[in-house]
Amino acid sequence: ANALKRLGVGEGDRVGVFLPMSPEAAVATLAAGRIGAIYTPCFSGYGAQAVASRLQDCEAKVLITADGFQRRGQVVKMKETADEAAALSPSVKHVLVYKRLGREIPWTAGRDQWWQDLIAGESDQCPALPVEADRPCLLIYTSGTTGRPKGAVLTHGGFLIKCAHDFGYLMDVGPGDRLFWLTDLGWLMGPMLITAGLFHGGTAVLFEGVQDYPKADRLWALVERHEVTVMGMSPTAVRALMPHGAEHVHAHELSSLRLIGSTGEPWNPEPYRWLFENAGKARLPIINYTGGTEISGGILGCFPIAPIKPCSFAGPIPGMAAECFGEDGKPVRGQVGELVVKAPWPGMTQGFWKDPQRYEETYWSRWPGVWVHGDWAFVDEDGFWFIQGRSDDTLKIAGKRLGPAEVESVLVGHPAVAEAGVVGVPHAVKGEAIVCFVVLRRDSAPSEPLRAELAERVAKQMGKALKPERVLFVRDLPKTRSAKVMRRVIRATYLGNEPGDLSSLENPAALKAITEAH
């Protein structure tokens, strides 16, 4: 914090943070907040253009990065990426470099400074700058369907309160807990992990790299070694772990675990059951949690003291006036509707950075005074809530509206299928037809009988009208770095259209896999 002040960073200045999930990432974000600056985290795997677009939009004065880090045995050259981004961002006057690997890197004299050298000799005391609760502390970008990313402005008071509230009531985090989430600083759960863990007097466990490298049991070894008490991950991460086998879970002592969190996307029943039975020993609650960057946390969740139905949410989080609206703007039950919030809440974004019109059009334009979140929701006969995917991913087949997650769950339930992505494409008769992109397990191979079997499986479980038009086998599905399947990108690529913003795409090679699907 003192070093940033010496570089001329003050209240309201923006600081880009492009670091791996390391202790320095936490230090950088906390230091910026302490002096009243606004930090802008970037995913550790972003390319130069993605980092530059964020630095340009927020006009960052300083960029904090590292010389690199290891991912699946390969060096990620963060400094080179940071150099390209800074060259495209005239506002960046200083680049601070944390020596993570000690590798040879390019250097720009007068602009670049080593983290360790800059803080040497600085006082370890830095009084916090008092600011109004509604002053921005965090500017975090989310991908837009088209055009540039959206910069959500979160505030000192709102973000802190929402983090503390959600992790206290839903995740039961308290003094002495060791909180771990498989995430990145560039996804909201990264800043939430740091903020909530420290607020509640716990320890935030940060994780660099991937969950199954260099060994398939890396995640479970981490839980055992650090005696993690609360662990969180996405359903996609669980699906990636399943092929390695449950024996890697059972090889480790996981008795410290008392709760498992999940966020990022809808569950499929099989991965949910696998996690519950193996990591959870069929006794630990899985706390399903969904919300968004602009929320500062969650809208729906589960609670350790309340009944839990697999793959569901118990209901709205306290303080969130959530509802499921039909097309007429009235509450619906037993059918898919729009997830909305009918009243303000602590932590809600102040808007999009320098773009109030886009913010209003995105969330407030459909029904007066109602936040339309962009997710499809479903409330069953027992009052449990389910998220069916993004509303812009919705399928409407012969007049029936459904979320792609329903069809994907049917496909993933087949023993040969590891992952599935389902999209709707134009159809002359039905309006839309279903096309399924399927990633098979390692011990399974594509075949015409399997293709037919999967199509019939969907028709049998979902109805004949919903039988897929095509089932295509692919090597991979395009995902964000927060592990969400990018269905809009699948659909656009398949149809030969412009896919829009790809800055959060983790695996660009998956686009070629879609074009080569067979």
Secondary structure, DSSP 8 states (H G I E B T S, - for coil): -HHHHHTT--TT-EEEEE--SSHHHHHHHHHHHHTT-EEEE--TT--HHHHHHHHHHHT-SEEEEES-EEETTEEE-HHHHHHHHHHT-TT--EEEEE-SS-------TTTEEEHHHHHTT--S--------TTSEEEEEEE--SSSS-EEEEEEHHHHHHHHHHHHHHTS---TT-EEEES--TTSTHHHHHHHHHHHTT-EEE---S-TTSSSTTHHHHHHHHHT-SEEEE-HHHHHHHGGG-THHHHTS--TT--EEEE-SS---HHHHHHHHHHTSTTTS-EEEEEEEGGGTEEEEE--TTS---TT-B-EE-TT--EEEE-TTSSB-SSS-EEEEE-S--TT----BTT-HHHHHHHHTSSSTT-EEEEEEEEE-TTS-EEEEEEGGG-EEETTEEE-HHHHHHHHHTSTTEEEEEEEEEEETTTEEEEEEEEEE-TT----HHHHHHHHHHHHHHH-GGG--SEEEE-S---BBTT--B-HHHHHHHHHT------TTBS-THHHHHHHT--
